[in-house]
């Protein structure tokens, strides 16, 4: 494990502070970068997320994808948590905290908007960052891809009706440009680049391997040479992947630095139920994975997908329904801010408890 990954939590903490500091010192710079977006997807952040995801995409073995259907337990667990549990627990926690516990701290209208923002986060399972969390937790890259792909497919049909039901509105227009652009940038594009790279790293015709420094080219065992070559290439990219993560953290906190300083109490109030939801869903999914005897590399992504969120989609819908400066939009932004440090803590828990899970097939 390299220097970046060994002290990743420390680097993230420093980047959070750096983002808030720079966002207040040079707000114009961050406003300019924030304006470089299309369909509520910031293109600069998209580039950094792409850098994070690309190494994991290189690891995906398309020949193994056909076997996922033979071991569906992890996929079933993910879908049950994401679509039958998570949206409803998020709505319940939002109501409990802002209509009961925090009723004396916020007005009724703001409370309703905060709850709405939380609901939108709960109905949008993660598409992009989960690849990063899965890699850090040694998750199966092939299985993670299938879980994300199936979730995205279901989201097309289920997001609007579930959100409309929980928000109590008659109609929600799904921001298709945001959804499709995000899937394209965060899944299709890096997946295609990863597949192309993997193909270039594999053996060429005649059994002669492509030259990759650090890999013995004369080895007879071609599959093993392929694996070594791919691992060597991915390991070289790891520092860049972590740099992409840290740069994303700086930007996300820089974008919202003024709000963090101006409304610290509100940020904390929104963060409390979001943290309880995240750790609660994780505990539920992780416990279920253990009871189902899922191997660690399947249990890890199953838990992480259920706890992280598709924040671009949630933010876009919140803005379209309630306005840019609404409490709902603020709540989705707080979801973005707490996600990185919280997900890193969950990755640490998963890695430290790996011995509790098997390593065989589902």
C-alpha positions as CSV (number, residue, x, y, z in Angstrom):
1,X,0.0,0.0,0.0
2,X,1.5,3.3,-1.1
3,X,1.8,6.5,0.9
4,X,-1.3,8.0,-0.5
5,X,-3.5,5.0,0.3
6,X,-2.0,4.4,3.7
7,X,-2.9,7.8,5.0
8,X,-5.9,8.4,2.8
9,X,-8.2,9.5,5.6
10,X,-5.6,12.1,6.7
11,X,-5.3,13.5,3.1
12,X,-9.0,13.7,2.7
13,X,-9.3,15.6,6.0
14,X,-6.7,18.0,4.9
15,X,-8.4,18.4,1.5
16,X,-11.7,19.2,3.2
17,X,-10.1,22.0,5.2
18,X,-8.2,23.2,2.1
19,X,-11.4,23.3,0.0
20,X,-13.3,25.3,2.7
21,X,-10.3,27.7,3.1
22,X,-9.8,28.2,-0.6
23,X,-13.5,28.5,-1.3
24,X,-13.7,31.4,1.1
25,X,-10.4,33.0,0.0
26,X,-10.9,32.8,-3.7
27,X,-14.6,32.2,-4.2
28,X,-14.5,33.5,-7.8
29,X,-12.2,30.7,-8.9
30,X,-14.6,28.1,-7.5
31,X,-17.6,29.9,-9.0
32,X,-16.0,29.8,-12.4
33,X,-15.2,26.0,-12.1
34,X,-18.8,25.4,-10.8
35,X,-20.1,27.1,-13.9
36,X,-18.4,24.6,-16.1
37,X,-21.3,22.2,-16.1
38,X,-23.9,20.7,-18.4
39,X,-27.2,19.3,-17.2
40,X,-26.1,19.8,-13.6
41,X,-23.0,17.6,-14.1
42,X,-19.8,19.6,-13.4
43,X,-17.3,18.7,-16.1
44,X,-14.2,19.3,-14.0
45,X,-15.5,17.0,-11.2
46,X,-16.4,14.5,-13.9
47,X,-12.9,14.4,-15.2
48,X,-11.5,13.7,-11.7
49,X,-14.1,11.0,-11.0
50,X,-13.2,9.5,-14.4
51,X,-9.6,9.4,-13.3
52,X,-10.7,7.6,-10.1
53,X,-12.8,5.0,-11.9
54,X,-10.6,4.2,-14.9
55,X,-8.2,1.9,-13.0
56,X,-11.0,-0.3,-11.8
57,X,-12.5,-0.5,-15.2
58,X,-9.2,-1.9,-16.5
59,X,-9.6,-4.8,-14.0
60,X,-13.0,-5.8,-15.3
61,X,-12.9,-9.2,-17.0
62,X,-15.7,-9.3,-19.6
63,X,-15.4,-13.1,-20.0
64,X,-16.3,-13.5,-16.3
65,X,-19.5,-11.3,-16.5
66,X,-21.5,-14.3,-17.7
67,X,-21.0,-16.0,-14.4
68,X,-22.6,-13.3,-12.3
69,X,-26.1,-14.8,-13.0
70,X,-25.0,-18.0,-11.4
71,X,-24.3,-16.3,-8.0
72,X,-27.1,-13.6,-7.7
73,X,-27.3,-13.3,-3.9
74,X,-25.2,-10.2,-3.7
75,X,-27.1,-8.5,-6.5
76,X,-30.5,-9.4,-4.9
77,X,-29.3,-8.0,-1.6
78,X,-28.2,-4.7,-3.2
79,X,-31.6,-4.3,-5.0
80,X,-33.7,-5.1,-2.0
81,X,-31.8,-2.5,0.1
82,X,-31.7,0.2,-2.6
83,X,-35.3,0.0,-3.7
84,X,-37.4,-1.6,-0.9
85,X,-35.6,-0.3,2.2
86,X,-33.3,2.7,1.8
87,X,-35.8,5.3,0.3
88,X,-38.4,4.6,3.0
89,X,-36.0,4.7,6.0
90,X,-34.5,7.9,4.7
91,X,-38.0,9.5,4.5
92,X,-38.8,8.2,8.0
93,X,-35.6,9.5,9.5
94,X,-36.1,12.9,7.8
95,X,-39.6,13.2,9.3
96,X,-38.5,12.0,12.7
97,X,-35.7,14.5,13.0
98,X,-37.1,17.6,11.4
99,X,-40.7,17.3,12.4
100,X,-40.0,16.0,16.0
101,X,-36.4,16.2,17.3
102,X,-35.4,19.4,15.5
103,X,-38.8,21.1,15.3
104,X,-37.7,23.8,17.6
105,X,-34.6,24.7,15.6
106,X,-36.1,25.1,12.1
107,X,-39.3,26.5,10.7
108,X,-41.9,24.1,9.2
109,X,-41.4,25.1,5.6
110,X,-37.6,24.6,5.8
111,X,-38.0,21.3,7.6
112,X,-40.3,20.0,4.8
113,X,-37.7,21.0,2.2
114,X,-34.8,19.4,4.1
115,X,-36.8,16.2,4.3
116,X,-37.5,16.4,0.5
117,X,-33.8,16.7,-0.2
118,X,-33.0,13.7,2.0
119,X,-35.7,11.7,0.2
120,X,-34.2,12.5,-3.2
121,X,-30.8,11.3,-1.9
122,X,-32.4,8.1,-0.7
123,X,-34.0,7.3,-4.0
124,X,-30.8,7.7,-6.0
125,X,-28.3,4.9,-5.4
126,X,-24.7,5.6,-6.4
127,X,-23.4,5.3,-10.0
128,X,-19.9,6.7,-10.0
129,X,-18.1,6.8,-6.7
130,X,-19.0,3.3,-5.7
131,X,-16.4,2.0,-8.1
132,X,-13.8,3.9,-6.1
133,X,-15.1,2.6,-2.7
134,X,-15.3,-0.9,-4.1
135,X,-11.7,-0.9,-5.3
136,X,-10.5,0.5,-1.9
137,X,-12.4,-2.4,-0.2
138,X,-11.1,-5.0,-2.6
139,X,-14.5,-5.7,-4.1
140,X,-15.0,-7.8,-7.2
141,X,-14.9,-5.3,-10.1
142,X,-17.0,-7.5,-12.3
143,X,-19.7,-7.9,-9.8
144,X,-19.6,-4.2,-8.9
145,X,-20.2,-3.3,-12.6
146,X,-23.2,-5.5,-12.8
147,X,-24.7,-4.1,-9.6
148,X,-24.3,-0.6,-10.8
149,X,-25.6,-1.4,-14.3
150,X,-28.7,-3.1,-12.9
151,X,-29.3,-0.2,-10.5
152,X,-29.1,2.3,-13.2
153,X,-31.6,0.3,-15.3
154,X,-34.1,0.1,-12.5
155,X,-33.5,3.8,-11.7
156,X,-34.9,4.8,-15.1
157,X,-38.2,3.3,-14.2
158,X,-38.4,3.5,-10.4
159,X,-36.8,6.8,-9.4
160,X,-39.7,9.1,-10.4
161,X,-42.7,7.1,-9.0
162,X,-40.9,6.3,-5.7
163,X,-39.8,9.9,-5.2
164,X,-43.2,11.2,-6.2
165,X,-44.9,8.9,-3.7
166,X,-42.6,9.8,-0.8
167,X,-42.6,13.6,-1.6
168,X,-46.4,13.6,-2.0
169,X,-46.4,15.3,-5.4
170,X,-48.3,14.2,-8.4
171,X,-45.5,14.3,-11.0
172,X,-41.7,14.3,-11.1
173,X,-39.9,15.0,-14.3
174,X,-36.7,12.9,-14.3
175,X,-33.8,15.1,-15.6
176,X,-32.9,12.7,-18.4
177,X,-29.9,14.7,-19.5
178,X,-28.4,14.5,-16.1
179,X,-29.1,10.8,-15.7
180,X,-27.9,9.8,-19.2
181,X,-24.8,12.1,-19.2
182,X,-23.8,10.8,-15.7
183,X,-24.1,7.2,-16.8
184,X,-22.2,7.9,-20.0
185,X,-19.4,9.8,-18.3
186,X,-19.1,7.6,-15.2
187,X,-19.8,4.1,-16.6
188,X,-19.9,3.8,-20.3
189,X,-16.9,6.0,-21.2
190,X,-14.4,4.7,-18.6
191,X,-15.7,1.2,-19.1
192,X,-14.9,1.4,-22.9
193,X,-11.5,2.9,-22.1
194,X,-10.8,0.2,-19.6
195,X,-11.8,-2.5,-22.0
196,X,-9.6,-1.1,-24.7
197,X,-6.7,-0.8,-22.3
198,X,-7.2,-4.3,-21.0
199,X,-7.3,-5.7,-24.6
200,X,-4.0,-3.9,-25.4
201,X,-2.4,-5.4,-22.3
202,X,-3.5,-8.9,-23.1
203,X,-1.6,-11.3,-25.3
204,X,-1.3,-10.6,-28.9
205,X,-1.5,-13.3,-31.7
206,X,1.0,-16.1,-31.7
207,X,1.2,-16.2,-27.9
208,X,3.7,-13.3,-27.7
209,X,2.8,-10.9,-24.9
210,X,2.9,-7.2,-25.2
211,X,5.9,-5.7,-23.6
212,X,5.2,-4.2,-20.2
213,X,8.0,-3.2,-17.9
214,X,8.2,-5.2,-14.8
215,X,6.5,-8.3,-16.3
216,X,8.4,-11.3,-17.5
217,X,7.7,-11.5,-21.3
218,X,8.8,-15.1,-21.8
219,X,6.5,-16.7,-19.4
220,X,4.6,-19.7,-20.8
221,X,1.5,-19.3,-18.7
222,X,-0.3,-16.7,-20.8
223,X,-3.3,-16.1,-18.5
224,X,-0.9,-15.5,-15.6
225,X,1.2,-13.1,-17.7
226,X,-2.0,-11.2,-18.6
227,X,-3.0,-10.9,-14.9
228,X,0.5,-9.7,-13.9
229,X,0.6,-7.2,-16.7
230,X,-2.8,-5.8,-15.8
231,X,-2.0,-5.7,-12.1
232,X,1.3,-3.8,-12.8
233,X,-0.5,-1.3,-15.0
234,X,-3.3,-0.7,-12.4
235,X,-0.8,-0.3,-9.6
236,X,0.9,2.4,-11.5
237,X,-2.3,4.3,-11.9
238,X,-3.3,4.1,-8.2
239,X,-1.6,7.3,-7.1
240,X,-3.4,9.2,-9.9
241,X,-6.7,7.6,-8.8
242,X,-6.1,8.9,-5.3
243,X,-5.1,12.3,-6.5
244,X,-8.4,12.4,-8.5
245,X,-10.3,11.6,-5.3
246,X,-8.5,14.3,-3.3
247,X,-9.0,16.9,-6.0
248,X,-12.7,16.1,-6.1
249,X,-12.9,16.6,-2.3
250,X,-11.2,20.0,-2.6
251,X,-13.6,21.1,-5.3
252,X,-16.8,19.8,-3.6
253,X,-16.0,21.6,-0.4
254,X,-14.7,24.6,-2.2
255,X,-18.0,25.0,-4.1
256,X,-20.0,25.0,-0.8
257,X,-17.4,26.8,1.4
258,X,-19.5,29.9,1.9
259,X,-22.6,27.9,2.9
260,X,-20.5,25.8,5.3
261,X,-19.3,29.0,7.1
262,X,-22.6,30.9,6.9
263,X,-24.9,28.0,8.0
264,X,-22.9,25.7,10.1
265,X,-25.8,24.8,12.4
266,X,-28.1,23.9,9.5
267,X,-25.3,21.8,7.9
268,X,-24.9,19.8,11.2
269,X,-28.7,19.4,11.6
270,X,-29.0,17.9,8.1
271,X,-25.9,15.8,8.5
272,X,-27.1,14.0,11.7
273,X,-30.0,12.0,10.2
274,X,-27.9,11.4,7.0
275,X,-25.1,9.9,9.1
276,X,-27.6,7.7,11.0
277,X,-29.2,6.6,7.7
278,X,-25.8,5.8,6.1
279,X,-24.4,3.8,9.0
280,X,-27.7,2.1,9.7
281,X,-28.1,0.9,6.1
282,X,-24.6,-0.2,6.1
283,X,-25.0,-2.2,9.3
284,X,-28.2,-3.8,7.9
285,X,-26.7,-4.7,4.6
286,X,-23.4,-5.9,6.1
287,X,-25.2,-8.1,8.6
288,X,-27.4,-9.5,5.9
289,X,-24.4,-10.3,3.7
290,X,-22.8,-12.1,6.6
291,X,-26.0,-14.1,7.3
292,X,-26.2,-14.9,3.6
293,X,-22.6,-16.1,3.7
294,X,-21.5,-13.9,0.9
295,X,-17.7,-13.8,0.2
296,X,-16.0,-10.5,1.2
297,X,-15.4,-9.3,-2.4
298,X,-19.2,-9.5,-3.1
299,X,-20.4,-8.3,0.3
300,X,-18.2,-5.2,0.1
301,X,-19.7,-3.6,-3.0
302,X,-23.2,-4.7,-2.0
303,X,-22.9,-2.7,1.2
304,X,-21.2,0.3,-0.4
305,X,-23.7,0.7,-3.2
306,X,-26.6,0.7,-0.7
307,X,-25.0,3.4,1.4
308,X,-23.7,5.9,-1.2
309,X,-25.8,8.2,-3.4
310,X,-26.1,9.5,-7.0
311,X,-25.8,13.1,-5.8
312,X,-25.8,14.7,-9.3
313,X,-29.3,13.3,-9.9
314,X,-30.6,14.2,-6.4
315,X,-29.2,17.8,-6.7
316,X,-30.7,18.3,-10.2
317,X,-34.1,17.2,-9.1
318,X,-34.0,19.2,-5.9
319,X,-33.2,22.4,-7.9
320,X,-35.8,21.7,-10.5
321,X,-38.6,21.1,-7.9
322,X,-37.7,23.5,-5.2
323,X,-35.2,26.0,-6.5
324,X,-31.4,26.6,-6.4
325,X,-31.5,28.2,-2.9
326,X,-34.0,25.9,-1.4
327,X,-33.6,23.7,1.7
328,X,-34.0,20.7,-0.5
329,X,-31.1,21.6,-2.6
330,X,-29.0,22.4,0.5
331,X,-29.8,18.9,1.9
332,X,-28.6,17.2,-1.2
333,X,-25.4,19.2,-1.1
334,X,-24.9,18.2,2.5
335,X,-25.3,14.6,1.3
336,X,-22.4,15.3,-1.1
337,X,-20.2,16.8,1.6
338,X,-20.6,13.9,4.2
339,X,-20.3,11.1,1.6
340,X,-16.6,11.0,1.1
341,X,-15.4,10.9,4.7
342,X,-18.2,8.6,5.8
343,X,-17.7,6.2,2.9
344,X,-13.9,6.1,3.7
345,X,-14.8,5.1,7.3
346,X,-17.1,2.3,6.0
347,X,-14.3,1.1,3.7
348,X,-12.0,0.9,6.7
349,X,-14.6,-1.1,8.6
350,X,-15.0,-3.5,5.7
351,X,-11.2,-4.0,5.3
352,X,-10.7,-4.6,9.1
353,X,-13.5,-7.2,9.2
354,X,-12.6,-9.1,6.0
355,X,-11.7,-12.2,8.1
356,X,-15.4,-12.5,9.1
357,X,-16.3,-13.3,5.5
358,X,-15.4,-16.2,3.2
359,X,-13.5,-15.8,0.0
360,X,-15.1,-18.5,-2.1
361,X,-18.0,-18.4,-4.5
362,X,-21.5,-17.2,-3.5
